[in-house]
Amino acid sequence: MSIKEERPVSAVVADIMRNVQEIVRSEVRLAKAQIKNEASEAATSATRLAYGIVLALYAIGLLLVAVVCLLSQFMPAWVAALVVCLFISAIAVPLLVSGRRRWSTLRSSTAKPINVTKENVLWMNTQTK
């Protein structure tokens, strides 16, 4: 029979505390990495989106001018411009509303790693008391 080395309870508790602290540090590092990755992806997407939006706005503006010119052949120019404006507004409002909803869900997804880390720190604090 081999004699096992017995460790004092204080050494076991100290090891447990070091392990818990390392777990919490790892969770914090993971949360930071996730947030940094999401921020980088969001910045790249936002840049491309901004360039695309600017070019699309120019194209849409020119197309709308062409439509107003075409309609002004059949009605007064101000009525043609008003008709085009109302049509575009009917398309824009639902797009703006749905875009706002999606933006708010994007922001809430970055809060998840932070909440997990807070829960872990709270748990550790309650375990050490």
N, C-alpha and C positions, 0 to 999 in steps of 0.2 A: 504494500500500500504506500502510495505517495502522500506526503504531508503537504496539504495546500497552505499557501501563505494567506493568512487572514489579514484583511485591511481594516483599519479602524473605520467606524461609521463616519467620522468627520472627513476622512479622505474620500470615501464614496460620495458623500454629499458635495464635497468640493468638485469632484469630477463631474457630477451631474450638473452642477451650476455652470461649470465651464462649457459643457456640452450644450446646455440651454442657451447660454450667451452666444456661442458659435452659431447655433441655429438661427437666432434672432439676427445676428450680423449677416448671415447668409441671406435671410429673407429681405433685409434692407438692401443688400447688394443686388439681389434679383429684382426688387422693385425699381431701383435706380436704373438698372439696365433696360428693363421693360419700358419705363417712361422715356428714357433716352432714345430707344429704338423707335417708339411710336412718334416722338417729337420729330425725329429725323425723317421718317416716312411722311408725316404730315407736312413738313416744310417743303419737301420735294414735290409732293402732290399739289400743295398750294401754289408753288411757283409755276408749275405747268398749267394749272387751272387758271391762274391770273393771265398768263400769256394767251391762252386759248380764249378767255373771256374778252380780252381787249380786241383780238382779231375778229371774233364772232360779232361783237358789238358794231365794229366798222362795217362788216358784211351785212348785218341786219339793217343797219341804218341806211346803207345804200339801196338795199332791196325795198325798204319802206318808202324811200324817196321815189323809186321807180313805180311802186304801186300807187302812190298819191298822184304822180304825173299821169299814170294811165287812167285812174278814176276821174281826174280833173277834165278829161276829155268828155265825160258824160254828165258831170255835175260841177258846181262851183268848187274851187280849190279848197276853200276852208271846210266844206262839207266832206270832201274826200279825205282831208287830213284828220278830221274828227272821226270818221268811220274807221280809218286805219288805227287810230289811237285807241278807240274802244275795243277793237278786235284784239290788239296786242295786249291790252290791259287784262282782258278776259283770260288770256293764256298765262300772263306773268303772275297773277295773284296765286293760283294753285301751286305753281312752281316755287314761289317764295315761301309759301307756308310749308310745303313738304321739305324743302331745303333747310328751313329753320328747325324742323323736328329732327331731321337726321343729324344736324350739327350738334344739337343738345345730347343726342345719344352718343356721339363721338366723344364729347367731353366727359360723360359719365363713365366711359370705359376706362379712362386713365385713373379714375379714383379707386378702382378695385385693388390694385397692388398696394396702394397706400392704406386702405382699410384693413387688408390682411396683415400688414405690418403692425398697425395699431393694435389689432386684436392679439397678435403674438406678444407684443410688449405688455399689454394689459394682463394676459395670461401669465407671463413670466413674473410680473409684479405680484399677482395674487398667489403664485406658488412659492415665492420667496418669503412671504410674510408669515 
